[in-house]
């Protein structure tokens, strides 16, 4: 029992180490992208003529954001006055929420985000339970397929196979407990190794890895997400 507890604690510590390492990779990539975008930026502000156009742009930015978007961030992107942006957000919220649809625009954690209405949460849960992979992006599904078939595998090896950087997708899979860290590879840099977890087997209804679905099945899942 003590041995099992120690192994569990070691796995948690290893996963946390992997998560921090991936977060650092993501931060470095975002910094590089920001530098590239800054170099390409002409510095010319996008002219927004009307309130309705401003509301439409703000709605678009909130929709594509993966987290609550603050009025300050929106104002910075639009190179607009914050007070004007805040007024446009209030108008947008009143108009959008007034239709009483399945989604509403709400203020959350210092920003604004679209969310499902509470009265429909049970329907959403039922849908997600029936489609466990629906919450994964195409990039995450592709990364999961690589890890499942090539495990244990490192971030550089995944990059070589997919042809694109994958730390963000790997961290998503780690956070969702679909993969776990498997230690470090005995090679230059000692990169972290990743493999699928017991949760992965449960989600896909597999007895063990010998019952892995085909690559075509993964593509079908990606097409339906």
C-alpha angles and dihedrals in degrees: 000000000000090000092051091049091050092050090051092049090048091052092050091050091048092049090050090051090050092048092053091047092051091047089055091051091050092048091050092049092048091050091051091048091049090052091051092048091048090052091051095045113109091201092234114137119230108245114230112193107186140030091243091054091048090050091050092052092047091049089053093050093049091047095053094042115100092209139032109299118218126219089240092056091048091048090051092051093048093039085230136138111276094224090054091049092049090052090050091050091052090050091047093049092049092048097042096044092044091071089065093220131156092277131052135190111237138175111244135169094347095314145065127264140168113242140171116262114259094238090065098047094103090056090049092049091050090052094048091048089055092048109034092173095053090091092059123089122230090256091052092048092050090048091048091052091052092049093046094053101033101037132181088044136156132225093254090050091051089050090052091052100041097033092223136081112269111181092112093051092045091051090050090053091046092050090050088051092236090124136028136202112260100194129269129308116244096239140093110317092008094243119202118263121222134200139166122278138223087260088059091056091048094048093051095038094241127154091206141331092284086074095056113148118247123265087253089060090054089050090051090052090049091050091053097047 
